[in-house]
């Protein structure tokens, strides 16, 4: 007879859901600074001269505050995401048990510190992206609305940016696989050496891959959806962190809900890394479903993937 009480069993099932705090954590900076009611609202902290900018004046230069806060927003969101993942990975949120790995071969063994250093030192993921953000901001290459601090986060535009970004990224992803073997070898193949990826492999690839798959969609999205600086921060941080999470070697408690909605999960993305020709989408599986390239991870269980991922 089991000594586990119903309340203890329920607590064990509920604990992994604490990891869902990672989603609001992604928005920490724009939520704290962008809300007018917040004690940390930007206009209570920074002088007006630090953020006012007339985009219509050809002699006016963008102020670096918005850029700096945007970079900080992504950095803070990423660090909090990795902090939560540490507790999730090592069983602190599941009564000491290792989470369910995506693939039946199990998660690749590694030291967390090594993974963290490898992840944060990737020039493709952070140096190139930081250069893009700095250049497009300071050289006035963004639509005028992006320099505005007025209003808070426009949530519908955050979602629209994520969908458009992922749709264009889907097309670029398919192109990288199909355009030519030589192009694929130099662009996307370095990332595909991870057939059983871990969370820290998210930005480990090549400069050409990052340019095609991230920067081109980012700039296209910015010119299609005009939003303010807080919406841009919320979109950028949620995009970077969601892209990181889908490379996780473990299933998350919200994955079943995401599957029903067609949102991207680690299992969906592992299908692409393991079999190459399916699931080119990242955040949403809708484009694969429309393009006939979607494969449900359940189709590969229990042989290659664990059941329930």
C-alpha positions in Angstrom: 0.0 0.0 0.0 1.4 3.4 -1.0 2.2 5.8 1.8 1.7 8.8 -0.5 -1.3 10.8 0.6 -3.6 12.3 -2.1 -2.6 15.9 -1.0 1.1 15.0 -1.4 0.5 13.4 -4.8 -1.4 16.6 -5.9 1.4 18.7 -4.6 4.0 16.7 -6.6 1.9 17.1 -9.8 1.4 20.8 -9.2 5.0 21.7 -8.4 6.4 21.6 -12.0 3.8 24.2 -12.9 5.8 26.7 -10.8 8.2 26.8 -13.8 5.4 28.6 -15.8 6.6 31.7 -13.9 9.1 31.9 -16.7 6.5 33.5 -19.0 5.8 36.6 -17.0 9.5 36.8 -16.1 10.3 37.4 -19.8 8.3 40.7 -19.5 10.0 41.9 -16.3 11.6 45.1 -17.7 8.7 46.4 -20.0 6.2 45.6 -17.2 8.1 47.4 -14.5 9.1 50.4 -16.6 6.2 50.7 -19.1 3.2 50.7 -16.7 2.2 54.2 -15.7 1.0 52.9 -12.3 4.4 51.2 -11.6 6.7 52.8 -9.0 9.5 52.1 -11.5 7.7 53.8 -14.4 10.3 55.2 -16.8 9.1 58.8 -16.5 9.6 58.6 -12.7 13.2 57.5 -13.1 14.7 59.1 -16.2 14.8 62.8 -17.3 12.5 63.5 -20.2 15.5 64.6 -22.3 16.8 61.0 -22.2 13.9 59.6 -24.2 12.2 62.3 -26.2 13.0 62.1 -29.8 11.4 63.7 -32.9 11.6 61.1 -35.6 10.4 63.6 -38.2 13.4 65.9 -37.6 16.3 64.9 -39.9 18.7 66.6 -37.5 17.5 64.8 -34.4 19.3 61.6 -33.3 17.7 58.7 -31.5 18.4 58.6 -27.8 20.2 55.4 -26.6 17.9 54.9 -23.6 15.3 52.9 -25.5 18.1 50.7 -27.0 19.8 50.1 -23.7 16.5 49.2 -22.0 15.6 46.9 -24.8 18.9 45.0 -24.5 18.5 44.9 -20.7 14.9 43.6 -21.1 16.2 40.6 -23.2 19.1 40.0 -20.9 17.0 40.0 -17.7 14.4 37.8 -19.3 17.0 35.4 -20.5 18.7 35.2 -17.1 15.4 34.6 -15.3 14.5 32.0 -17.9 17.8 30.1 -17.3 17.4 30.5 -13.5 13.9 28.9 -13.6 15.2 26.2 -15.9 18.0 25.3 -13.4 15.4 24.5 -10.8 13.3 22.6 -13.3 16.1 20.5 -14.7 17.5 19.4 -11.4 14.2 18.3 -10.0 13.6 21.1 -7.4 10.2 21.5 -8.9 9.4 17.8 -9.2 10.2 16.2 -5.8 13.8 15.5 -6.8 12.9 13.6 -10.0 14.5 14.4 -13.3 11.9 15.8 -15.7 10.7 13.7 -18.7 13.2 13.8 -21.5 11.9 14.4 -25.0 13.8 11.6 -26.7 14.0 8.0 -25.4 17.8 8.0 -25.4 17.5 10.5 -22.6 18.9 14.0 -22.2 22.5 14.6 -23.0 24.6 14.7 -19.9 26.4 18.0 -19.2 27.3 20.4 -16.4 25.0 23.3 -16.1 27.8 25.9 -15.8 29.4 24.6 -19.0 26.0 24.8 -20.8 25.5 28.3 -19.5 28.9 29.6 -20.6 28.5 28.0 -24.0 25.1 29.5 -24.4 26.0 33.1 -23.4 29.2 33.2 -25.4 27.6 32.4 -28.8 28.5 35.3 -31.2 25.6 34.3 -33.4 23.0 34.6 -30.7 24.0 37.7 -28.8 26.9 39.7 -30.4 25.3 39.7 -33.9 21.8 40.3 -32.6 23.1 43.0 -30.3 24.8 44.6 -33.3 21.7 44.5 -35.3 19.6 46.1 -32.6 22.1 48.8 -32.0 22.6 49.6 -35.6 19.0 49.7 -36.6 18.1 51.8 -33.6 20.9 54.4 -33.7 20.9 54.8 -37.5 17.2 55.5 -37.5 16.4 52.4 -39.6 13.3 51.5 -37.5 9.8 52.9 -38.1 9.2 56.1 -36.1 6.7 54.4 -33.7 9.4 52.2 -32.2 11.1 55.3 -30.7 7.9 56.3 -28.8 7.7 55.7 -25.0 4.0 56.6 -25.0 1.6 53.9 -23.9 2.4 50.6 -22.4 2.7 47.1 -23.9 0.2 46.6 -26.8 -0.4 42.9 -26.3 -2.2 42.3 -29.6 0.8 43.7 -31.4 3.2 41.5 -29.4 1.3 38.4 -30.5 1.1 39.7 -34.1 4.9 40.3 -34.2 5.5 36.8 -32.9 3.2 35.2 -35.6 4.7 37.3 -38.4 8.2 36.7 -37.2 7.7 33.0 -37.1 5.9 32.9 -40.4 8.8 34.6 -42.2 11.3 32.5 -40.2 9.5 29.4 -41.4 9.9 30.4 -45.0 13.6 31.2 -44.4 14.1 27.9 -42.7 12.6 25.9 -45.5 14.7 27.9 -48.0 17.9 27.1 -46.1 17.1 23.4 -46.3 16.1 23.5 -49.9 18.1 26.2 -51.8 21.3 24.2 -52.3 23.4 21.6 -50.4 26.3 24.0 -50.3 24.3 26.9 -48.8 22.8 24.5 -46.2 26.3 23.3 -45.3 27.5 26.8 -44.5 24.3 28.2 -43.0 22.1 25.8 -41.2 24.0 22.5 -40.9 26.2 23.7 -38.0 23.0 24.0 -35.9 21.8 20.5 -37.1 24.7 18.7 -35.6 22.5 18.6 -32.5 20.2 15.8 -33.2 19.2 15.6 -29.5 19.4 19.3 -28.6 19.6 20.8 -25.1 18.2 24.2 -24.1 21.7 25.7 -24.4 22.0 24.8 -28.1 19.3 27.4 -29.1 21.7 30.0 -30.6 24.6 27.6 -31.4 24.9 27.7 -35.2 26.5 30.0 -37.7 26.5 33.7 -38.4 24.9 33.1 -41.8 22.1 31.1 -40.2 21.4 33.8 -37.7 21.3 36.5 -40.4 18.8 34.5 -42.6 16.7 33.0 -39.9 16.5 35.7 -37.3 17.7 39.1 -38.6 15.8 39.1 -41.9 12.5 38.1 -40.2 13.1 40.6 -37.4 13.6 43.6 -39.7 10.7 42.5 -42.0 8.4 42.2 -38.9 9.5 45.6 -37.6 8.4 47.2 -40.9 5.1 45.3 -41.1 4.0 45.9 -37.5 4.5 49.4 -36.1 4.5 49.5 -32.3 6.0 51.5 -29.4 9.2 50.7 -27.5 7.5 48.7 -24.7 5.8 46.4 -27.2 9.1 46.0 -29.1 10.8 45.0 -25.8 8.0 42.5 -24.9 8.1 41.0 -28.3 11.9 40.7 -28.4 12.2 39.2 -25.0 9.4 36.7 -25.4 10.7 35.7 -28.9 14.3 35.1 -27.7 13.2 33.2 -24.6 10.6 31.1 -26.4 13.2 30.2 -29.0 15.4 29.1 -26.2 12.7 27.0 -24.4 11.8 25.0 -27.5 15.4 23.6 -27.6 14.9 22.2 -24.1 15.8 18.5 -23.6 12.8 18.1 -21.3 9.1 18.4 -21.7 7.4 21.3 -19.8 4.1 21.0 -18.0 2.3 23.4 -20.4 3.3 21.4 -23.5 0.0 19.5 -23.8 -1.9 22.8 -23.8 0.5 24.3 -26.4 0.1 21.2 -28.6 -3.7 21.8 -28.7 -3.2 25.4 -29.6 -0.6 24.7 -32.3 2.1 26.5 -30.3 5.6 25.2 -30.6 7.0 22.9 -27.9 10.4 21.3 -27.3 9.0 18.0 -28.7 7.9 19.7 -31.9 11.3 21.1 -32.4 13.1 17.9 -31.5 11.2 16.3 -34.4 13.0 18.7 -36.7 16.4 18.2 -35.2 16.0 14.4 -35.2 14.4 13.9 -38.6 15.3 17.2 -40.5 12.4 17.4 -42.9 9.5 18.2 -40.6 8.4 21.0 -38.3 10.3 24.0 -39.7 8.2 26.4 -37.6 9.5 27.4 -34.1 6.9 29.3 -32.1 3.8 28.1 -34.0 3.1 24.9 -35.9 0.4 26.5 -38.0 2.7 27.2 -40.9 3.9 23.5 -41.0 0.3 22.4 -40.9 -0.6 24.7 -43.8 2.5 23.6 -45.7 2.1 19.9 -45.1 5.4 19.6 -43.1 4.1 19.0 -39.6 4.6 15.8 -37.7 3.2 15.3 -34.3 5.8 14.0 -31.9 3.4 11.2 -30.9 4.1 9.6 -34.2 7.7 8.9 -33.1 6.8 7.4 -29.7 7.6 5.1 -28.0 10.6 4.2 -30.3 12.3 7.6 -30.6 10.4 9.9 -28.4 8.9 9.3 -24.9 5.2 9.1 -24.6 3.5 12.2 -23.3 5.9 14.8 -24.6 
